[in-house]
Amino acid sequence: MSAKVIVIYESKYGSTKLVAEKIIEGMKRVKGIETCFKAYSIHCL
């Protein structure tokens, strides 16, 4: 069994990006987890 996890973040100054990176880093250690890391920009709306 596997799971897919996506972490979407928006970070104006970079601190939220660091947290999102750490979440992905931890998830990659779990067997059967496929991760995806995406930045979100409010300016794209």
C-alpha positions in Angstrom: 0.0 0.0 0.0 1.3 3.5 -0.8 0.1 7.0 -0.3 0.7 10.2 -2.1 1.3 13.4 -0.1 1.4 16.9 -1.5 2.7 19.8 0.5 1.5 23.2 -0.8 2.8 26.3 0.8 2.9 30.1 0.4 5.8 31.9 2.0 6.5 35.6 1.8 9.7 35.6 3.8 10.8 31.9 3.5 10.0 30.6 7.0 7.0 28.6 5.9 9.0 27.2 3.0 11.5 25.9 5.5 8.7 24.1 7.5 7.3 22.7 4.3 10.7 21.3 3.3 11.1 19.7 6.7 7.7 18.1 6.4 8.7 16.6 3.0 12.0 15.5 4.4 10.3 13.6 7.2 7.6 12.1 4.8 10.3 10.7 2.5 11.6 8.6 5.4 8.2 6.7 5.5 8.1 3.6 3.4 5.4 3.7 0.7 5.0 7.5 0.7 5.3 9.5 -2.5 5.8 13.2 -2.0 5.3 16.3 -4.1 6.4 19.8 -3.1 4.6 22.8 -4.6 4.9 26.5 -4.0 1.8 28.6 -4.0 1.7 32.3 -4.9 -1.2 34.6 -4.0 0.0 36.7 -6.9 -1.1 34.0 -9.4 -4.8 34.6 -8.7 
